[in-house]
Amino acid sequence: MSLATARMVPMANAIRALSMDAVQSANSGHPGMPMGMADVATVLWSEYLKHDPAVPDWADRDRFVLSAGHGSMLIYSLLHLTGYAAPTMEDIRNFRQIGSPCAGHPENFLLDGVEATTGPLGQGLAMGVGMAMAERHLNATFGDELVDHRTWVIAGDGCLMEGINHEAIGLAGHLKLGRMTVLWDDNNITIDGTTDLSTSEDIKARYEATGWHVVSCDGHDFDDIRRAIDEAIADDRPSLIACKTVIGKGSPNKQGTSATHGAPLGDDEIAAAREVLGWESAPFEIPEDVVSDWRRTADRGVQARADWRNRLEQHGDRDEFLRRMAGDLPESFSLDGYIQSLIDEPQKVATRKASEMALAEINANLPDTIGGSADLTGSNNTKAGGIGPFTADDYSGRYVYYGIREFGMSAAMNGMALHGGVIPYGGTFLVFTDYCRAAIRLSALQQVRTVYVMTHDSIGLGEDGPTHQPIEHVQSLRMMPNVLVMRPADTVETAECWEIALRQKDRPTVLALTRQGLPQVRTEVASENCSARGAYRVKSANADRKVILIATGSEVSLALECAARLEADGIGADVVSMVCTQLFDEQDDAYRADILPDVGPEQLLRVSIEAGTTFGWDRYTMTHGLRIGIDRFGASAPAGDLFEKFGLTADAIVPQIMNKLNG
């Protein structure tokens, strides 16, 4: 045994000790994975990973993602041992407790060094694909001097079983993301028992079939781990390293079984494990020589960062690189001139087309954007502004052909946003947010700027029928915390929504856009971005106000038609465009009271009009109001026929309002 290896054994055992002690103290958690992967992680972090604990957000650091997030004590142990300011030992003592940043699964917003929120299996690996894409793109833009790092992922059997794994590795293999390495904790154990209970596939063959380099190693042999990592680094394809490990390694009576997967080992078993490992320290105590060995591993990264900093200071693109990595838009960026052109020459187009028009301006003037579509480019209208394809032969491209991989696309966008330096957007049909939803949720939880361009937003898509016609989708997305869901009514609102989305550094946006053409309802210059208010008055009542019509998207023009008929009968009607309920709810009391005055039912009637479920609209109409919408699945027919069938016409709506007023 070499001196280096002799020192690495207690370094790895420190991870095992912290992991089993923290889980035992919390009486909750997953000790088996960090104990099994401790040797692999020790080699990776001490000899290969490029990072500097003193500057966790260094732009050219390697990205490390613990996709198997249930084994969170692995990364908490690594961060503490290598010298990050947090977690402290006290934080680890309070694992999974209120106030501790050591949550049950790693959260990117709680600890520096946690690159991504993981736990929903497979998404960490898929976000790693996005990080590797961002690295290659920025490398093509700024060169090796500023961007030259790797993405490392530790994944378990569950990550590789999830469907998103198929989407993610197919994309990575096609794009030849050779700077990405996945270390698979190949222990043949899931919560239910051995993997033989549920799968018999050849995982390594599957990765090879998608264009990956695959190598195996003994996950408890330091030299063999090094050999496998060196082979991965030398190959120009993304690599899977199958690390054959024993789950719960060191636990004499439970290792290799599902008993170590998701439950504390117990006091007696931990005492036995200490004896097997030769670990004599008390719980949450690490010998000084082991701590010193771990802290010295950061020296490589400290020097690498210093060298990088010198290159940055001398680089001609220094300021632009720092701007992009900070996530700031150029000071000169604005869509005001473009919006003025729309006011000057109104257009009747679908909002998906209006989005394309806005993107032509955005992409030509904002190099940060990387767009794409899940095989619906011509329908989503997401390729605009002269951007070329992002390919294995040209990483400088800014348009990704994701293929039919809605979930994989969304997770990759999260990875790009987490990496920094780019602003990702991607499109599919709104109904397929069902496929994207878990990734959209992580966009919100991780507080990242991703833009989801979701077209064909209602029965207005027509003949494709109920499988493609979203009903509940907009409202279900509105329920998700920290997501801006915007449904613009015309070209002007669409441009405003894009500018709002681009300026959200800490939350994602869903743009719900129409297939059918819509008239431009905004034809006068406004003193502000009206959509930024969430809701605003498109039309004020002429006669004595009796009704407030609250509409979104394609139904705003319908509400204006209804208002015109009501006014003709002497009934004053405001029309409010509710572009984004979340932004409206963030306005102050005075503004919200001005747009939706709080008066009794005998004085004012609030009516919501949206081509989707009426669920939730009583928040704004109040219980005495009217909620016009669709509370069933759609049908296959031309859009106009469908709006008539489902009562979304002035002929159908105005009589309901009159009856309510006269009732």
ZIKABEL-V848315 format. One record per pair of residues at least 4 apart in sequence whose C-alpha atoms are under 6 Angstrom apart, sorted by the first residue. I is the first residue (numbers start at 0). GAP is how many residues later the second one is. Records with the same first field share a line. If there is no record, write none. Layout:
BEGIN
I->GAP / GAP
END
This chain:
BEGIN
10->279
11->26 / 27 / 30
14->62
15->19
16->4
17->4
18->12 / 54
19->11
20->262
21->71 / 73
22->4 / 5 / 6 / 241
23->240
26->237
28->233 / 234
29->41 / 231 / 232 / 233
31->215 / 216 / 228 / 229
32->38 / 214
33->4 / 37 / 40
34->213 / 214
35->209 / 210 / 211 / 212 / 213
38->181
39->179
40->4
41->4
42->4
43->4 / 5
44->4
45->251
49->11 / 12 / 251
50->10 / 250
51->4 / 249 / 250
52->30 / 31
55->56 / 57
59->87 / 89
61->87 / 88 / 89
62->88
63->88 / 89
64->88
65->87 / 88
66->51 / 57 / 58 / 87 / 88
67->87 / 88
68->36 / 49 / 50
69->35 / 49
71->33 / 34
72->4
76->4
77->4
78->5
79->4 / 7
80->213
81->212 / 213
82->212
86->4
90->9
93->6
94->7
95->7 / 8
100->9
104->14
105->11 / 12
106->10
107->6 / 7 / 8 / 9
117->6
120->38
121->37 / 40 / 43
122->4
125->42 / 285 / 286
126->284 / 285 / 287 / 288
127->287
128->283
129->282 / 283 / 285 / 286
130->284 / 285 / 288
131->19
133->282
134->4
135->259
136->258 / 259
137->4
138->4 / 5 / 8
139->255 / 256
143->4
149->29
150->29
151->28 / 29 / 30
152->29 / 30
153->28 / 29 / 30
154->4 / 29
155->28 / 29
159->5
163->244
166->238 / 241
167->240
168->4
169->40
171->4 / 5
172->37 / 38 / 39
174->216 / 217
175->61 / 216
176->60 / 61
177->58 / 59 / 60
179->58
180->57 / 58 / 59
181->58
182->58
183->57 / 58 / 59
184->58
185->56 / 57 / 58 / 59
186->58 / 59 / 60
187->6 / 7
188->4 / 5 / 6 / 69
190->67
192->65
194->4
206->5
207->4
211->25 / 26 / 27
212->24 / 26
213->25 / 26 / 27
214->26
215->25 / 26 / 27
216->7 / 8 / 26
217->25 / 26
218->24 / 25 / 26
231->7
245->10
246->8 / 9
247->7 / 12
248->6
249->23
250->4 / 22
264->4
273->4 / 5
280->4
300->4
304->4
311->6
316->4
322->5
323->97
324->95 / 96
341->4
342->180
346->173
347->170 / 171 / 172
348->168 / 169
349->164 / 165 / 166 / 167 / 168
350->4 / 139 / 162 / 163
351->161 / 162
353->137
355->25 / 26
357->137
358->4 / 25
359->24 / 25
361->4
362->22
363->21
367->54 / 55
368->53 / 54 / 55
369->28 / 29 / 54
370->28 / 53 / 54 / 55
371->27 / 28 / 29 / 54
372->4 / 29 / 53 / 54
373->28 / 29 / 30 / 31 / 32 / 54
374->28 / 29
375->4
376->4 / 5
379->47 / 75
386->11
387->9 / 10 / 11
388->8 / 9 / 10 / 11
389->4 / 5 / 7 / 8 / 9 / 10
390->4
404->4
405->30
406->28 / 29
407->4
409->29
410->28
412->11
423->26
424->25 / 26 / 27
425->26 / 27
426->25 / 26 / 27
427->26
428->25 / 26 / 27
429->24 / 25 / 27
430->37 / 39
432->4
441->4
442->5
443->38 / 39 / 63
446->59 / 60
447->58 / 59 / 60
448->56 / 57 / 58 / 59
449->58
450->57 / 58
451->58
452->58
453->57 / 58
454->57 / 58 / 59
455->5 / 58 / 59
456->55 / 56 / 57
457->11 / 12
458->10
459->179
460->54
461->175 / 176 / 177
462->173 / 174 / 175
463->4 / 172
464->170 / 171
465->167 / 168 / 169
470->141 / 142
471->141
481->25
482->25 / 26
483->25
484->24 / 25 / 95
485->25 / 93 / 94
486->25 / 65 / 66 / 92
487->5 / 6 / 65 / 91
488->64 / 65
489->30
500->8
532->50 / 51
533->45 / 46 / 47 / 49 / 50
534->42 / 43 / 44 / 49
535->40 / 41
536->38 / 39
537->37 / 38
538->35 / 36
539->34
540->4 / 31 / 32 / 33
541->30
542->27 / 28 / 29
543->28
544->27 / 28
545->26 / 58
546->26 / 57 / 58 / 59
547->25 / 26 / 27 / 58
548->26 / 58
549->26 / 57 / 58
550->4 / 5 / 26 / 27 / 57 / 58 / 59
551->4 / 25 / 26 / 27 / 58
554->55
561->88
562->10
565->5
566->4 / 5
588->4
591->4
592->4
604->20
605->15 / 19
606->14 / 18 / 19 / 20
607->19 / 20
608->19
609->19
610->18
611->17 / 18
612->16 / 17 / 18
613->13 / 15
617->4 / 5
620->4
642->5
643->4 / 5
646->5
649->4
658->4
END
